[in-house]
Amino acid sequence: MLKRPMAPLLALLAPIALTFCSDKNTNVVVPANDQVTILDQCDSVSFNKALGPGTCTLQGNVTLTAFNVELAANRSVSTWRFDPTTSTIALGETITATNIGGEVHTFTAVAQFGGGTVPALNQVSGNLIEAPECAAITSADMIAPGQSFTTDRAGVTGTHLYQCCIHPWMRETVTVTR
């Protein structure tokens, strides 16, 4: 009888098993009425060397040096963003934010845009006052590369603001209508 190694099969099945066996809310499939893509282009070699292994899981085209230069010049990095930056949904609908970048991000509802949890990024981006909602985030609020987060059903009409509490220039304005 020919025996085949199990490692390739296990490598294929592990992500599926983790998705269905995880207790994290980010893996709960909730029908979304609108989609937001969380983007970054971190270069894993330079980011991981300077910030620690696993900081970036993407082979993007922005080195840490280029990131810092653009951030200092523009108070933001154009490839670190939510797409789209504005959305309109109906009362009771949801938004799913999916991280296709290489770094961890958040999609946090805030009363007012402000700084995030990384003082150095706040300083350089000109977001000197940390948003209170960012100060209260936990590890459960982190959206790892390849993961998604679905907002609660919008229960109030009006304008709602979301930002990344790590990279505070990443922002989304959502209008909820009747």
Kinemage of the C-alpha trace (Angstrom):
@kinemage 1
@onewidth
@group {chain A} dominant
@subgroup {mainchain}
@vectorlist {calphas} color= white
{ca met a 1} P 0.000 0.000 0.000
{ca leu a 2} L 1.342 3.413 -0.996
{ca lys a 3} L 1.476 5.823 1.941
{ca arg a 4} L 1.187 9.543 1.225
{ca pro a 5} L 2.562 12.157 3.614
{ca met a 6} L -0.160 13.894 5.618
{ca ala a 7} L 1.653 17.248 5.962
{ca pro a 8} L 0.436 18.752 2.652
{ca leu a 9} L -3.151 17.765 3.420
{ca leu a 10} L -2.920 19.140 6.956
{ca ala a 11} L -1.464 22.393 5.633
{ca leu a 12} L -4.491 22.794 3.389
{ca leu a 13} L -7.027 21.895 6.070
{ca ala a 14} L -5.545 23.879 8.994
{ca pro a 15} L -6.875 27.318 7.920
{ca ile a 16} L -10.335 25.849 7.391
{ca ala a 17} L -10.294 24.160 10.788
{ca leu a 18} L -9.081 27.339 12.485
{ca thr a 19} L -11.854 29.336 10.848
{ca phe a 20} L -14.600 27.033 12.037
{ca cys a 21} L -13.103 26.161 15.429
{ca ser a 22} L -12.076 29.639 16.510
{ca asp a 23} L -14.043 31.442 19.194
{ca lys a 24} L -13.073 34.888 17.907
{ca asn a 25} L -15.949 37.093 16.771
{ca thr a 26} L -13.970 38.079 13.677
{ca asn a 27} L -14.728 34.682 12.147
{ca val a 28} L -18.486 34.819 12.593
{ca val a 29} L -20.134 35.013 9.205
{ca val a 30} L -22.766 37.742 9.265
{ca pro a 31} L -24.315 38.921 6.021
{ca ala a 32} L -22.963 42.401 5.359
{ca asn a 33} L -24.759 45.109 3.489
{ca asp a 34} L -21.560 46.983 2.674
{ca gln a 35} L -17.891 46.027 2.437
{ca val a 36} L -14.770 47.938 3.454
{ca thr a 37} L -11.308 46.715 2.513
{ca ile a 38} L -8.476 47.378 4.961
{ca leu a 39} L -5.284 47.967 3.009
{ca asp a 40} L -1.572 48.343 3.639
{ca gln a 41} L 1.545 47.529 1.631
{ca cys a 42} L 4.088 46.690 4.340
{ca asp a 43} L 7.330 45.066 3.244
{ca ser a 44} L 7.744 42.130 5.622
{ca val a 45} L 11.547 42.147 5.521
{ca ser a 46} L 12.048 45.736 6.695
{ca phe a 47} L 9.035 45.886 9.052
{ca asn a 48} L 9.802 42.576 10.770
{ca lys a 49} L 13.507 43.377 11.109
{ca ala a 50} L 12.822 46.701 12.845
{ca leu a 51} L 9.545 46.006 14.679
{ca gly a 52} L 9.754 42.280 15.397
{ca pro a 53} L 8.905 39.024 13.667
{ca gly a 54} L 5.299 38.745 12.537
{ca thr a 55} L 4.653 42.506 12.455
{ca cys a 56} L 4.041 42.231 8.706
{ca thr a 57} L 2.931 39.104 6.866
{ca leu a 58} L 2.832 40.696 3.406
{ca gln a 59} L 5.516 41.045 0.787
{ca gly a 60} L 4.313 44.559 0.036
{ca asn a 61} L 6.231 47.300 -1.707
{ca val a 62} L 6.569 49.903 1.091
{ca thr a 63} L 9.656 49.584 3.269
{ca leu a 64} L 9.586 50.867 6.826
{ca thr a 65} L 11.889 53.706 5.771
{ca ala a 66} L 9.555 54.715 2.916
{ca phe a 67} L 6.576 54.453 5.313
{ca asn a 68} L 8.261 56.819 7.792
{ca val a 69} L 9.282 59.303 5.078
{ca glu a 70} L 5.750 59.467 3.616
{ca leu a 71} L 4.160 59.698 7.076
{ca ala a 72} L 6.455 62.579 8.050
{ca ala a 73} L 5.769 64.427 4.786
{ca asn a 74} L 2.009 63.863 4.521
{ca arg a 75} L 0.806 62.907 8.029
{ca ser a 76} L -0.505 59.695 6.457
{ca val a 77} L 0.652 56.827 4.252
{ca ser a 78} L -1.518 56.516 1.160
{ca thr a 79} L -1.369 52.729 0.932
{ca trp a 80} L -2.534 52.355 4.564
{ca arg a 81} L -6.235 53.079 4.146
{ca phe a 82} L -9.837 51.921 4.223
{ca asp a 83} L -11.444 51.523 0.817
{ca pro a 84} L -13.875 53.128 0.324
{ca thr a 85} L -13.498 55.986 2.815
{ca thr a 86} L -17.217 56.791 2.790
{ca ser a 87} L -20.243 54.491 2.743
{ca thr a 88} L -24.005 54.772 2.980
{ca ile a 89} L -26.116 52.000 4.476
{ca ala a 90} L -29.744 51.727 5.515
{ca leu a 91} L -30.905 51.578 9.104
{ca gly a 92} L -30.327 48.061 10.461
{ca glu a 93} L -27.639 47.121 7.948
{ca thr a 94} L -24.017 46.183 8.684
{ca ile a 95} L -20.542 46.774 7.309
{ca thr a 96} L -17.884 44.097 7.056
{ca ala a 97} L -14.269 45.305 7.114
{ca thr a 98} L -11.782 42.780 5.699
{ca asn a 99} L -8.035 43.110 6.243
{ca ile a 100} L -6.146 42.217 3.065
{ca gly a 101} L -2.977 43.968 4.228
{ca gly a 102} L -0.038 42.516 6.097
{ca glu a 103} L -0.382 44.263 9.455
{ca val a 104} L -2.971 44.094 12.221
{ca his a 105} L -5.583 46.889 12.100
{ca thr a 106} L -8.816 47.857 13.845
{ca phe a 107} L -12.119 49.155 12.501
{ca thr a 108} L -13.259 51.008 15.590
{ca ala a 109} L -16.370 53.159 15.957
{ca val a 110} L -15.397 56.548 17.400
{ca ala a 111} L -17.420 59.619 18.361
{ca gln a 112} L -14.708 61.840 16.886
{ca phe a 113} L -11.595 61.021 14.874
{ca gly a 114} L -8.450 61.212 16.950
{ca gly a 115} L -5.219 59.495 17.783
{ca gly a 116} L -4.710 55.786 18.193
{ca thr a 117} L -2.785 53.598 20.583
{ca val a 118} L 0.718 54.197 19.164
{ca pro a 119} L 2.045 57.535 20.460
{ca ala a 120} L 4.781 57.842 17.806
{ca leu a 121} L 2.252 57.389 14.959
{ca asn a 122} L -0.111 59.871 16.645
{ca gln a 123} L 2.658 62.472 16.917
{ca val a 124} L 3.864 62.219 13.330
{ca ser a 125} L 0.332 62.051 11.875
{ca gly a 126} L -0.799 65.085 13.893
{ca asn a 127} L -3.433 63.148 15.871
{ca leu a 128} L -2.304 64.302 19.280
{ca ile a 129} L -5.412 63.428 21.302
{ca glu a 130} L -6.140 59.714 21.507
{ca ala a 131} L -9.754 58.807 20.727
{ca pro a 132} L -11.270 57.448 23.978
{ca glu a 133} L -12.619 54.437 22.084
{ca cys a 134} L -9.070 53.588 20.992
{ca ala a 135} L -7.861 53.720 24.590
{ca ala a 136} L -10.477 51.065 25.405
{ca ile a 137} L -9.689 48.537 22.653
{ca thr a 138} L -8.707 44.971 23.518
{ca ser a 139} L -7.014 42.158 21.635
{ca ala a 140} L -10.479 41.051 20.457
{ca asp a 141} L -10.715 44.309 18.457
{ca met a 142} L -7.622 43.496 16.406
{ca ile a 143} L -8.244 42.411 12.821
{ca ala a 144} L -5.352 40.236 11.686
{ca pro a 145} L -4.391 39.909 8.030
{ca gly a 146} L -6.982 37.793 6.253
{ca gln a 147} L -9.617 38.340 8.947
{ca ser a 148} L -12.869 40.330 8.887
{ca phe a 149} L -14.988 42.252 11.362
{ca thr a 150} L -18.695 42.933 10.931
{ca thr a 151} L -20.208 45.939 12.678
{ca asp a 152} L -23.342 45.699 14.765
{ca arg a 153} L -26.494 46.463 12.855
{ca ala a 154} L -26.739 50.249 12.533
{ca gly a 155} L -29.494 51.273 14.911
{ca val a 156} L -29.311 55.050 14.591
{ca thr a 157} L -29.529 57.190 11.484
{ca gly a 158} L -26.837 59.796 10.919
{ca thr a 159} L -23.085 59.892 10.467
{ca his a 160} L -20.885 57.256 12.104
{ca leu a 161} L -17.086 57.367 12.202
{ca tyr a 162} L -14.647 54.438 12.152
{ca gln a 163} L -10.869 54.521 12.374
{ca cys a 164} L -7.903 52.233 12.793
{ca cys a 165} L -6.675 52.655 16.356
{ca ile a 166} L -3.152 51.732 15.295
{ca his a 167} L -2.859 53.898 12.164
{ca pro a 168} L -5.191 56.823 13.008
{ca trp a 169} L -5.289 58.363 9.526
{ca met a 170} L -7.143 55.245 8.297
{ca arg a 171} L -10.743 56.483 8.501
{ca glu a 172} L -14.238 55.670 7.272
{ca thr a 173} L -17.360 57.845 7.419
{ca val a 174} L -20.628 55.906 7.282
{ca thr a 175} L -23.984 57.538 6.696
{ca val a 176} L -26.943 55.543 7.983
{ca thr a 177} L -30.248 56.383 6.300
{ca arg a 178} L -33.832 55.214 6.797
